[in-house]
Amino acid sequence: MKYIAFSLASALALCIAACSSINQTERLTPPDSVVKYSSMEGYQDRFINLFPKFKDYPVTCNEDCYQPSELLTCNEPMEQCTYNGDSTPLSLDTGYTVKWYGHASFRITTPDNQQFLFDPVFNQFDWPVNWAFRLSAGFNRNEPQQPSDSVLNATDAVMYSHIHYDHFNKGDIQAFSADTAFLTPLGFAEHFPDGDFNITEMAWYASKPLGKMNVHFVPGHHFSNRILVPYLYEDENKTLWGGWLLEHQGNTLFFAGDTGYSPHFKQIREKYGEIDVCLLPIASYFSAESPAFYRKVHMTPEDALIAAKELNCKVMVPWGYGNNSWKMGDKTSHSALFRLLTMHERLASEIPLHILNEGEQVSF
């Protein structure tokens, strides 16, 4: 999402909270990790993508991209839909159970019976962007079902992909127990509220063991920002962004976070091998005013299918669309899913899809 300005008072409040923080922060930047910085004068502390000038997309749908599908029942054309299709039977035995809450929020039960959450956002945007977004161009989404206190208290680790408001909500953090580990990209900890949180910031390709799991932070092709006080302060790309790869005895699950398509997917495959379960975004790519920018930082459904092929995913679970989405960069709530089904057939993709409605879960 783009910059949204708010008051100087809000910025000062954030600064005071950061300065008084007693959060416990670990920073992982091992020798084999990767970080890439801008070379622009005065901005050498800002992160950039591994392939910042990439724009050679293998496939682009230009005609008849949103074909009707009998697998979707909708209240209006491509709007407020339910997927009714049967997913392809799989013979996977990875030990992962995936529950989708909506947008980018997932709960993962791991093979060693831990519980991880990716990008948990269960409310609207944090203040003041909740009302600023509403007044400027957006609307309040349908909120996903809030997990029970017992589920939140049983969460072993929360992993954030980046600091954009639709992926990181401070209002949800207080619900977790004091024992919860928070894994984040570099530069993230200063955005946490004060509360004695246990935070690990990680560079690309840094790893951290959690129980019997190995957790790897991997590159994405995106950007970050959260604060803009015109002429006084901005934080464009001061925090890193990326995805998370879970590994247990050779069984892998990949959550890509918000990302555009680039050669970083091939790089991930070269480093970790083929991926069993891939949670890949397919939405927020449409913009009549800025199509090149939206395509750069968000994948079209065909981009996601190409990425899944390059990762050699054994199953792809799409996300980003849906009844609980904000529809930023989307034609309708489910237009991206219609396009995915169209392009999956048109490209004769061999990657099996497992499509979830919000609140559903599946074991692989």
C-alpha positions as CSV (number, residue, x, y, z in Angstrom):
1,M,0.0,0.0,0.0
2,K,1.1,3.6,-0.6
3,Y,2.0,6.3,1.9
4,I,-0.8,7.7,4.1
5,A,0.1,10.8,6.0
6,F,-0.8,11.4,9.6
7,S,-0.2,14.0,12.2
8,L,3.1,15.1,13.8
9,A,1.7,14.3,17.2
10,S,1.2,10.7,16.1
11,A,4.8,10.5,14.9
12,L,6.1,11.9,18.2
13,A,4.0,9.4,20.1
14,L,5.5,6.6,18.1
15,C,9.0,7.9,18.7
16,I,8.4,8.1,22.5
17,A,7.1,4.6,22.5
18,A,10.1,3.3,20.6
19,C,12.6,5.2,22.8
20,S,11.0,3.8,26.0
21,S,10.7,0.3,24.7
22,I,11.9,-2.6,26.9
23,N,11.3,-5.1,24.2
24,Q,14.0,-7.8,23.9
25,T,15.4,-7.7,20.4
26,E,17.9,-10.1,18.6
27,R,19.3,-9.2,15.2
28,L,20.4,-12.1,12.9
29,T,22.7,-11.1,10.1
30,P,25.0,-14.2,9.7
31,P,27.8,-14.1,7.1
32,D,25.9,-16.1,4.5
33,S,22.8,-13.8,4.8
34,V,22.0,-11.2,2.2
35,V,21.0,-7.5,2.4
36,K,21.0,-5.0,-0.4
37,Y,21.1,-1.3,0.1
38,S,20.3,1.7,-2.0
39,S,23.2,3.6,-3.6
40,M,21.3,6.9,-3.8
41,E,23.0,9.7,-2.0
42,G,21.5,10.3,1.4
43,Y,19.5,7.0,1.3
44,Q,22.3,4.4,1.6
45,D,20.6,3.0,4.7
46,R,17.5,2.1,2.7
47,F,16.8,-1.5,1.6
48,I,16.2,-2.4,-2.1
49,N,15.1,-5.5,-3.9
50,L,17.6,-8.1,-5.1
51,F,16.5,-7.4,-8.7
52,P,15.3,-3.8,-8.6
53,K,15.1,-3.3,-12.4
54,F,13.4,-6.6,-13.3
55,K,10.4,-6.3,-15.6
56,D,10.7,-9.2,-18.0
57,Y,7.6,-11.2,-17.0
58,P,7.3,-14.6,-18.7
59,V,3.5,-14.5,-19.1
60,T,1.0,-11.7,-19.2
61,C,-2.7,-12.2,-19.7
62,N,-4.1,-9.5,-22.0
63,E,-7.5,-10.9,-23.2
64,D,-10.4,-12.8,-21.6
65,C,-8.5,-13.1,-18.3
66,Y,-11.6,-13.4,-16.1
67,Q,-13.6,-16.3,-17.5
68,P,-16.7,-17.6,-15.7
69,S,-16.3,-20.6,-13.4
70,E,-18.9,-23.0,-12.1
71,L,-16.6,-23.6,-9.1
72,L,-17.5,-20.2,-7.6
73,T,-20.9,-19.0,-6.3
74,C,-21.0,-15.2,-6.0
75,N,-23.5,-12.6,-4.7
76,E,-22.6,-10.3,-7.5
77,P,-20.3,-10.7,-10.5
78,M,-16.9,-11.8,-9.1
79,E,-17.9,-10.3,-5.7
80,Q,-18.5,-11.9,-2.3
81,C,-18.0,-15.4,-3.6
82,T,-17.6,-19.0,-2.2
83,Y,-15.4,-21.6,-3.8
84,N,-17.3,-24.9,-4.2
85,G,-14.8,-26.9,-6.2
86,D,-13.1,-30.1,-5.2
87,S,-9.3,-29.7,-4.7
88,T,-7.0,-32.2,-6.3
89,P,-6.3,-35.2,-4.0
90,L,-2.7,-35.1,-2.8
91,S,-0.5,-37.8,-1.4
92,L,1.6,-35.4,0.6
93,D,2.6,-36.3,4.2
94,T,4.3,-33.2,5.3
95,G,2.7,-32.8,8.8
96,Y,1.6,-29.2,8.1
97,T,-1.9,-28.0,8.7
98,V,-2.9,-24.6,7.2
99,K,-5.8,-22.4,8.2
100,W,-6.5,-19.2,6.3
101,Y,-8.2,-16.4,8.2
102,G,-8.3,-14.0,5.2
103,H,-6.1,-11.6,3.2
104,A,-2.5,-12.7,4.3
105,S,-3.3,-14.2,7.7
106,F,-2.5,-17.9,8.3
107,R,-2.2,-20.2,11.2
108,I,0.2,-23.1,10.6
109,T,0.4,-26.2,12.8
110,T,3.8,-27.7,12.3
111,P,5.0,-31.3,12.2
112,D,6.4,-31.0,15.7
113,N,3.0,-29.6,16.9
114,Q,3.9,-26.0,17.2
115,Q,1.6,-23.2,16.2
116,F,2.8,-20.3,14.0
117,L,0.9,-17.3,12.6
118,F,1.8,-15.5,9.5
119,D,0.9,-11.8,9.2
120,P,-2.0,-11.9,11.8
121,V,-4.3,-8.9,11.2
122,F,-7.8,-9.6,12.6
123,N,-9.1,-6.0,12.7
124,Q,-9.1,-3.0,10.4
125,F,-6.0,-0.9,9.9
126,D,-4.3,0.7,12.9
127,W,-5.3,4.2,13.8
128,P,-5.0,6.7,12.2
129,V,-4.9,4.9,8.9
130,N,-8.2,3.2,9.5
131,W,-10.2,6.4,9.2
132,A,-7.7,8.0,6.7
133,F,-8.1,5.1,4.3
134,R,-11.8,5.2,4.7
135,L,-12.0,8.9,3.9
136,S,-9.5,8.9,1.0
137,A,-10.4,5.9,-1.1
138,G,-11.0,2.7,0.8
139,F,-13.5,1.1,3.0
140,N,-13.6,-1.2,6.0
141,R,-13.3,-4.9,5.1
142,N,-15.3,-7.7,6.5
143,E,-13.3,-8.7,9.5
144,P,-12.2,-12.3,9.8
145,Q,-13.3,-14.4,12.7
146,Q,-11.1,-13.5,15.7
147,P,-9.2,-16.6,17.0
148,S,-10.1,-17.6,20.5
149,D,-7.9,-16.6,23.5
150,S,-6.8,-20.2,23.8
151,V,-5.6,-20.2,20.2
152,L,-3.7,-16.9,20.6
153,N,-2.1,-18.0,23.9
154,A,-1.0,-21.3,22.3
155,T,0.9,-19.5,19.5
156,D,4.6,-20.3,19.7
157,A,5.7,-17.8,17.1
158,V,4.4,-14.9,14.9
159,M,6.1,-14.1,11.7
160,Y,5.6,-10.8,9.8
161,S,6.5,-10.3,6.2
162,H,6.6,-6.5,6.2
163,I,5.3,-3.4,8.1
164,H,2.4,-2.3,5.8
165,Y,-0.8,-1.8,7.7
166,D,-2.6,-4.8,6.1
167,H,0.1,-7.2,7.3
168,F,1.1,-5.7,10.7
169,N,-1.4,-4.5,13.2
170,K,-0.2,-3.3,16.6
171,G,-3.7,-3.6,18.0
172,D,-3.5,-7.4,17.6
173,I,-0.1,-7.9,19.3
174,Q,-1.3,-7.5,22.9
175,A,-3.5,-10.5,22.6
176,F,-0.5,-12.9,22.5
177,S,1.1,-14.5,25.5
178,A,4.4,-13.2,26.9
179,D,6.1,-16.4,25.7
180,T,5.3,-15.8,22.0
181,A,8.3,-15.3,19.8
182,F,8.1,-12.6,17.1
183,L,10.2,-13.1,13.9
184,T,10.5,-10.0,11.7
185,P,12.5,-8.5,8.9
186,L,15.4,-6.1,9.8
187,G,14.4,-2.7,11.1
188,F,11.0,-3.9,12.4
189,A,11.4,-3.9,16.2
190,E,11.1,-0.1,16.6
191,H,7.6,-0.3,15.3
192,F,6.4,-2.6,18.1
193,P,4.6,-1.2,21.0
194,D,6.2,-1.2,24.5
195,G,5.4,-4.5,26.1
196,D,8.5,-6.7,26.7
197,F,8.1,-8.5,23.4
198,N,10.6,-11.1,22.3
199,I,11.6,-10.0,18.8
200,T,14.1,-11.5,16.3
201,E,15.0,-9.3,13.3
202,M,16.4,-11.3,10.4
203,A,18.2,-10.6,7.1
204,W,17.4,-12.5,4.0
205,Y,18.6,-16.1,4.2
206,A,19.1,-15.9,8.0
207,S,17.7,-18.9,9.9
208,K,16.4,-19.5,13.4
209,P,15.6,-22.9,15.0
210,L,12.2,-23.1,16.8
211,G,11.7,-26.4,18.5
212,K,12.5,-29.0,15.8
213,M,11.7,-26.5,13.0
214,N,14.2,-24.5,11.0
215,V,12.7,-21.1,10.1
216,H,14.3,-19.2,7.2
217,F,13.6,-15.6,6.2
218,V,13.9,-15.3,2.4
219,P,13.7,-12.5,-0.2
220,G,10.6,-10.9,-1.6
221,H,10.2,-8.3,-4.3
222,H,8.3,-5.5,-2.6
223,F,8.8,-2.3,-0.5
224,S,8.0,-0.9,2.9
225,N,6.7,2.3,4.5
226,R,4.5,3.2,7.4
227,I,5.0,6.8,8.5
228,L,4.9,10.0,6.4
229,V,5.0,13.5,8.0
230,P,5.5,15.7,4.9
231,Y,8.8,17.5,4.9
232,L,9.7,16.1,8.3
233,Y,9.8,12.4,8.3
234,E,9.3,9.3,6.1
235,D,10.4,5.7,6.5
236,E,10.4,4.5,2.9
237,N,12.3,1.1,2.8
238,K,13.8,1.6,6.2
239,T,12.6,-1.9,7.2
240,L,13.2,-5.0,5.1
241,W,10.5,-7.3,3.6
242,G,10.3,-10.9,2.6
243,G,8.8,-14.4,3.0
244,W,9.2,-17.3,5.4
245,L,10.2,-20.8,4.7
246,L,9.5,-23.5,7.3
247,E,11.6,-26.7,7.3
248,H,11.2,-29.9,9.2
249,Q,13.1,-33.1,8.3
250,G,13.0,-32.1,4.6
251,N,9.4,-31.1,4.6
252,T,8.9,-27.5,3.6
253,L,6.2,-24.8,3.7
254,F,6.7,-21.4,2.1
255,F,4.8,-18.2,2.8
256,A,5.8,-15.6,0.2
257,G,4.5,-12.4,1.8
258,D,3.5,-9.5,-0.5
259,T,5.8,-9.8,-3.5
260,G,6.1,-9.2,-7.2
261,Y,7.5,-11.7,-9.5
262,S,11.3,-11.7,-10.0
263,P,14.2,-14.1,-10.2
264,H,14.3,-14.4,-6.4
265,F,12.0,-17.4,-6.7
266,K,14.6,-19.3,-8.7
267,Q,17.2,-18.3,-6.1
268,I,15.1,-19.7,-3.2
269,R,14.7,-23.0,-5.1
270,E,18.4,-23.2,-5.8
271,K,19.2,-22.7,-2.1
272,Y,16.5,-24.9,-0.4
273,G,15.3,-27.3,-3.2
274,E,11.7,-27.9,-4.3
275,I,9.0,-26.7,-1.9
276,D,6.1,-28.9,-0.7
277,V,3.5,-26.3,0.3
278,C,3.5,-22.8,-1.3
279,L,1.3,-20.0,0.1
280,L,1.4,-17.5,-2.8
281,P,-0.3,-14.1,-3.2
282,I,-2.4,-13.6,-6.4
283,A,-4.1,-10.2,-5.8
284,S,-3.5,-6.4,-5.6
285,Y,-1.9,-6.2,-9.0
286,F,-4.5,-4.1,-10.8
287,S,-4.3,-0.3,-11.3
288,A,-5.5,1.8,-14.1
289,E,-3.4,4.7,-13.0
290,S,-0.1,2.9,-12.0
291,P,-0.1,-0.5,-13.7
292,A,3.7,-0.9,-13.8
293,F,4.1,-0.2,-10.1
294,Y,1.4,-2.5,-9.0
295,R,2.7,-5.3,-11.2
296,K,6.2,-4.8,-9.9
297,V,5.3,-5.3,-6.2
298,H,2.3,-7.7,-6.5
299,M,2.0,-10.9,-8.6
300,T,-0.7,-11.4,-11.1
301,P,-2.2,-14.9,-10.9
302,E,-0.1,-16.0,-13.9
303,D,3.0,-14.6,-12.2
304,A,2.2,-16.8,-9.2
305,L,1.8,-19.8,-11.4
306,I,5.2,-19.2,-12.9
307,A,6.7,-18.7,-9.4
308,A,5.1,-22.0,-8.3
309,K,6.6,-23.8,-11.2
310,E,10.1,-22.3,-10.5
311,L,9.8,-23.4,-6.9
312,N,8.5,-26.8,-8.0
313,C,5.6,-26.5,-5.5
314,K,3.8,-29.8,-4.8
315,V,0.7,-27.7,-4.0
316,M,-0.1,-24.0,-4.2
317,V,-2.5,-22.3,-1.8
318,P,-3.4,-18.8,-3.2
319,W,-4.3,-15.8,-1.0
320,G,-4.9,-12.1,-1.1
321,Y,-8.4,-12.1,-2.6
322,G,-11.6,-12.8,-0.7
323,N,-14.5,-11.7,1.3
324,N,-12.2,-10.4,4.1
325,S,-9.9,-8.4,1.8
326,W,-9.6,-4.7,1.4
327,K,-9.6,-5.1,-2.4
328,M,-6.6,-2.7,-2.8
329,G,-5.5,-3.1,-6.4
330,D,-8.3,-5.5,-7.2
331,K,-11.3,-5.2,-9.6
332,T,-13.6,-7.1,-7.1
333,S,-13.2,-9.3,-4.1
334,H,-12.6,-12.5,-6.2
335,S,-11.5,-11.2,-9.6
336,A,-8.0,-12.5,-8.9
337,L,-9.3,-16.0,-8.2
338,F,-11.3,-16.0,-11.4
339,R,-8.1,-15.1,-13.3
340,L,-6.1,-17.8,-11.5
341,L,-8.5,-20.5,-12.5
342,T,-8.5,-19.1,-16.1
343,M,-4.7,-19.0,-16.3
344,H,-4.2,-22.3,-14.6
345,E,-6.2,-24.0,-17.4
346,R,-4.8,-21.8,-20.2
347,L,-1.2,-22.5,-19.2
348,A,-1.9,-26.2,-18.5
349,S,-0.2,-25.8,-15.2
350,E,0.8,-29.0,-13.5
351,I,0.9,-27.3,-10.1
352,P,-2.1,-28.6,-8.0
353,L,-4.2,-25.8,-6.5
354,H,-5.8,-26.0,-3.1
355,I,-8.3,-23.1,-2.8
356,L,-9.6,-22.2,0.6
357,N,-12.5,-20.0,1.7
358,E,-11.7,-17.8,4.7
359,G,-11.9,-19.8,7.9
360,E,-11.2,-23.1,6.2
361,Q,-8.1,-25.3,6.9
362,V,-6.4,-28.3,5.3
363,S,-3.7,-30.7,6.3
364,F,-1.0,-31.7,3.8
